[in-house]
């Protein structure tokens, strides 16, 4: 037996809509409990804890698997006509409570939108929203190409999820984030209209498609994305450097970024350095690639002042970089575990680093808090914090850590999120980050989705969520 924490308020309406949905989808519509539970949550650690205790965060009334843009449009039109909430679900690898069907209704899985088309002349690839990143990279690599967009979740996240959460990858320092490689999108609006951005190298005027990049399912369903691809680099050079302090490592990274952008740059504080490399100190790893890689590494070795450690730490990190098992290993042991990533300017970087670590460690029950710098820009960087704790009040402790971290980030001028998105987890602080633009954001939601069917109760509003 199980307990559903957030009961559906739309079961009757969904039952009324099912005959119409079946005409469109046939067997690609499910009301089986097993499928509904499979699409009841993302990878947020609180949800995993609830499931282990026999509690289901929320339960959709039906799950649909459209296999074309036209079917997506029909599903949305039906949901809209019955005013039934519709939640978009990709790989479910997100950790921000961004796709939990709190109001019930229908979950739309994008996994059947899985076509891949390569245009070698334009150096572009068109991928369905449900294409898993690892599969896309495998197909491209087989033909000698790569996206160079490699989030840690590469093998369990989807192209549509990358676009919807404004994702970043491990090689973004050189090649940019998802918004930098998107050429065009195909989207279905909440009214069922299919829209597509014209495929051009660049154009003047407003870039309307950017509204959907980072929109987290609020304005419609992203069905496919055309992305820029690159040739696989033939040359790679790697090097690790050791520092006595995080301050010295970050300052060296700042100086480097204003001269050269390596393919990979990461800095691990002392706790994470010991955990990952069994080295006492702070370790920076660097990788360069391409025709000029050798010259670039020679320049980096003169620019960075840390002790050279060779390639081994980089190789260790590359071997483990797609491991996302920490939450599933620690949560069953009763340990609260999660990560928090924010971006900030170089000027106050070390204040942000120390202040957020102090805030997390100040919450009673915290066992450890560590950090690494994961993404870099000419004007700033991303700090990626990891925390673990124990408490008799599991959820209370978890939310207290997030409260402390988010308030400190806003106070110190950092972002709420660098690449994981907002979801239900960060929604309560969004107004403080958006300031005057928050009202425009809400107006856009009302304009695109007047019946508020899309991802209801997640980023905007707390309908159907208890305790918010």
QUICOR-V227744 format. One record per pair of residues at least 24 apart in sequence whose ideal C-beta (glycine too) atoms are under 8 Angstrom apart, sorted by the first residue. I is the first residue (numbers start at 1). J is the second residue. Records with the same first field share a line. If there is no record, write none. Layout:
I = J ; J
This chain:
1 = 54
2 = 37 ; 54 ; 55 ; 56
3 = 54 ; 55 ; 56
4 = 55 ; 56 ; 58 ; 59
5 = 50 ; 55 ; 56 ; 57 ; 58 ; 466
6 = 57 ; 58 ; 59 ; 102 ; 103 ; 104 ; 464 ; 465 ; 466
7 = 59 ; 104
8 = 58 ; 59 ; 60 ; 61 ; 101 ; 103 ; 104 ; 105
9 = 103 ; 104 ; 464
10 = 61 ; 84 ; 85 ; 103 ; 104 ; 105
11 = 61 ; 104
13 = 82 ; 83 ; 84
14 = 61 ; 62 ; 82 ; 84 ; 104 ; 105 ; 106
15 = 61
16 = 82
17 = 78 ; 79 ; 81 ; 82 ; 84 ; 106
18 = 62
20 = 78
21 = 62 ; 64 ; 75 ; 78 ; 106
24 = 66 ; 71 ; 74 ; 75 ; 78
25 = 64 ; 65 ; 66 ; 71 ; 75
28 = 64 ; 65 ; 66 ; 67 ; 112
29 = 62 ; 63 ; 64 ; 65
30 = 62 ; 63 ; 64 ; 65
31 = 61 ; 62 ; 63
35 = 63
36 = 60 ; 61 ; 62 ; 63 ; 107
38 = 63
39 = 63 ; 89 ; 92 ; 101 ; 107 ; 109
40 = 100 ; 101
41 = 92 ; 97 ; 99 ; 100
42 = 92 ; 93 ; 94 ; 95 ; 96 ; 97 ; 98 ; 99 ; 100 ; 423
43 = 92 ; 93 ; 94 ; 95 ; 324 ; 327
44 = 94 ; 95 ; 96 ; 97 ; 100 ; 425
45 = 95 ; 327 ; 331 ; 336 ; 337 ; 338 ; 398
46 = 97 ; 394 ; 395 ; 398
47 = 97 ; 100
48 = 327 ; 328 ; 331
49 = 331 ; 394 ; 395
52 = 331 ; 332
57 = 100 ; 102
58 = 100 ; 101 ; 102 ; 103 ; 104 ; 464
59 = 101 ; 104
60 = 87 ; 101 ; 104 ; 105 ; 106 ; 107
61 = 104 ; 105 ; 106
62 = 106 ; 107
63 = 106 ; 107 ; 109
64 = 106 ; 107 ; 108 ; 109
65 = 109 ; 111 ; 112
66 = 108 ; 112 ; 113
67 = 112 ; 113
68 = 113
69 = 113 ; 186 ; 188 ; 194 ; 223 ; 224
70 = 194
72 = 108 ; 113 ; 188 ; 221 ; 223
73 = 188 ; 192 ; 193 ; 194
74 = 192
75 = 106 ; 108
76 = 108 ; 188 ; 189 ; 190 ; 191 ; 192 ; 220 ; 221 ; 453
77 = 191 ; 192
79 = 105 ; 106 ; 453
80 = 190 ; 191 ; 192 ; 451 ; 453
83 = 451 ; 453
84 = 453
85 = 453 ; 454 ; 456 ; 457
86 = 453 ; 454 ; 455
87 = 217 ; 455 ; 456 ; 458
88 = 160 ; 164 ; 217 ; 221 ; 222 ; 454 ; 455
90 = 129 ; 130 ; 157 ; 158 ; 160 ; 161 ; 164
91 = 132 ; 153 ; 156 ; 157 ; 158 ; 161
92 = 156
93 = 153 ; 156 ; 157 ; 161 ; 324
94 = 157 ; 161 ; 165 ; 420 ; 421 ; 423
95 = 327 ; 338 ; 339 ; 420 ; 425
96 = 165 ; 417 ; 420 ; 421 ; 422 ; 423 ; 424 ; 425 ; 426
97 = 423 ; 424 ; 425 ; 458
98 = 165 ; 216 ; 217 ; 421 ; 422 ; 423 ; 424 ; 425 ; 455 ; 458 ; 459
99 = 217 ; 423 ; 455 ; 458
100 = 424 ; 458
102 = 424 ; 456 ; 457 ; 458 ; 463 ; 464 ; 465
103 = 456 ; 457 ; 463 ; 464
104 = 464
105 = 453 ; 456
108 = 221
110 = 158 ; 160 ; 221 ; 222 ; 223
111 = 158
113 = 160 ; 223 ; 224
115 = 224
118 = 143 ; 145 ; 229
120 = 145
122 = 199
123 = 228 ; 229 ; 230
124 = 183 ; 199 ; 226 ; 227 ; 228 ; 229
125 = 226 ; 227 ; 229
126 = 224 ; 225 ; 226 ; 227
127 = 159 ; 224 ; 225 ; 227
128 = 159 ; 160 ; 223 ; 224
129 = 158 ; 159 ; 160 ; 161 ; 163 ; 221 ; 222 ; 223 ; 224 ; 225
130 = 158 ; 159 ; 160
131 = 158 ; 159
132 = 156 ; 157 ; 158
133 = 157 ; 158 ; 159 ; 162
140 = 229
141 = 232
144 = 231 ; 232
145 = 229 ; 230 ; 231 ; 232
146 = 229 ; 230 ; 231 ; 232 ; 233
147 = 181 ; 227 ; 228 ; 229 ; 230
148 = 174 ; 175 ; 230 ; 263
149 = 175 ; 178 ; 181 ; 227
150 = 321
151 = 419
152 = 321 ; 322 ; 323 ; 324
153 = 322 ; 324
154 = 322
155 = 322
156 = 324
159 = 224 ; 225 ; 227
160 = 221 ; 222 ; 223 ; 224 ; 225
162 = 225
163 = 212 ; 213 ; 222 ; 225
164 = 212 ; 214 ; 215 ; 216 ; 217 ; 222 ; 421
165 = 214 ; 216 ; 419 ; 420 ; 421
166 = 213 ; 214 ; 419 ; 421
167 = 419
168 = 375 ; 382 ; 418 ; 419
170 = 264 ; 321 ; 374
171 = 263 ; 264
172 = 375
173 = 257 ; 261 ; 262 ; 263 ; 264 ; 265 ; 375 ; 376 ; 377
174 = 261 ; 262 ; 263 ; 264
175 = 230 ; 263
177 = 375 ; 419
178 = 213
179 = 210 ; 213 ; 214
181 = 227 ; 228
182 = 209 ; 213 ; 225 ; 226 ; 227 ; 228
183 = 226 ; 227 ; 228
184 = 209 ; 225 ; 226
185 = 209 ; 212 ; 213 ; 222 ; 224 ; 225 ; 226
186 = 222 ; 223 ; 224 ; 225
187 = 212 ; 219 ; 220 ; 221 ; 222 ; 223
188 = 220 ; 221 ; 223
189 = 219 ; 220 ; 448
190 = 219 ; 220 ; 448 ; 449 ; 450 ; 451 ; 453 ; 454
194 = 223
199 = 226
211 = 444
214 = 421
216 = 421 ; 422 ; 423 ; 455 ; 458 ; 459
217 = 454 ; 455 ; 458
218 = 445 ; 448 ; 449 ; 454 ; 455 ; 458 ; 459 ; 460
219 = 444 ; 445 ; 448 ; 449 ; 454
220 = 448 ; 449 ; 454
233 = 263 ; 289 ; 290 ; 293
234 = 290 ; 291
235 = 289 ; 290 ; 291 ; 293 ; 294
236 = 263 ; 287 ; 288 ; 289 ; 293
237 = 287 ; 288 ; 289 ; 293 ; 294 ; 296 ; 297
238 = 285 ; 286 ; 287 ; 311 ; 314 ; 315
239 = 285 ; 286 ; 287 ; 297 ; 300 ; 301 ; 308 ; 309 ; 310 ; 311 ; 314
240 = 277 ; 283 ; 284 ; 285 ; 286 ; 308 ; 309 ; 310 ; 311 ; 312 ; 313 ; 314
241 = 283 ; 284 ; 285 ; 286 ; 304 ; 306 ; 307 ; 308 ; 309
242 = 279 ; 281 ; 282 ; 283 ; 284 ; 306 ; 307 ; 309
243 = 281 ; 282 ; 283 ; 284 ; 306 ; 307
244 = 281 ; 282
245 = 282
246 = 270 ; 282 ; 350 ; 353
247 = 350
248 = 282 ; 305 ; 306
249 = 282 ; 284 ; 306
250 = 346 ; 349 ; 350 ; 353 ; 373 ; 381
252 = 284 ; 303 ; 304 ; 305 ; 306
253 = 284 ; 373 ; 376 ; 381
254 = 346 ; 349
255 = 303
256 = 300 ; 303 ; 304
257 = 376 ; 377 ; 378
258 = 378
259 = 299 ; 303
260 = 296 ; 299 ; 300 ; 303
261 = 376
262 = 286 ; 287 ; 288 ; 296 ; 300
263 = 287 ; 288 ; 289 ; 290
264 = 314
265 = 376
266 = 317 ; 372 ; 373 ; 374
267 = 372 ; 373
268 = 372
269 = 353 ; 370 ; 371 ; 372
271 = 368 ; 370 ; 371
272 = 370 ; 371 ; 372 ; 386
275 = 370
276 = 313 ; 316 ; 317 ; 320
277 = 313 ; 316
279 = 309 ; 313
283 = 309 ; 313
285 = 313 ; 314 ; 317
286 = 314
287 = 314
330 = 388
334 = 390 ; 394
335 = 367 ; 388 ; 389 ; 390
336 = 365 ; 387 ; 388 ; 389 ; 390 ; 391 ; 394 ; 397 ; 398 ; 401
337 = 386 ; 387 ; 388
338 = 386 ; 387 ; 398 ; 401
339 = 384 ; 385 ; 386 ; 387 ; 420
340 = 384 ; 385 ; 387 ; 402 ; 405
341 = 374 ; 382 ; 383 ; 384 ; 385 ; 417 ; 418 ; 419 ; 420
342 = 382 ; 383 ; 385 ; 409 ; 414 ; 415 ; 416 ; 417 ; 418
343 = 375 ; 380 ; 381 ; 382 ; 383 ; 414 ; 415 ; 418
344 = 380 ; 381 ; 383 ; 412 ; 413 ; 414 ; 415
345 = 379 ; 380 ; 413
346 = 379 ; 380 ; 381
348 = 412 ; 413
349 = 380 ; 381 ; 383
351 = 412
352 = 383 ; 409 ; 412 ; 413 ; 414
353 = 383
355 = 408 ; 411 ; 412
356 = 383 ; 385 ; 405 ; 408 ; 409 ; 412 ; 414
357 = 385
358 = 408
359 = 404 ; 405 ; 407 ; 408
360 = 385 ; 387 ; 401 ; 404 ; 405
362 = 404
363 = 389 ; 397 ; 400 ; 401 ; 404
364 = 391 ; 397
365 = 389 ; 390 ; 391 ; 397
366 = 401
374 = 418
375 = 418 ; 419
382 = 418 ; 419
383 = 414
384 = 418
402 = 426
422 = 459
423 = 458 ; 459
424 = 457 ; 458 ; 459 ; 462 ; 465
427 = 458 ; 459 ; 460 ; 462
428 = 468
430 = 459
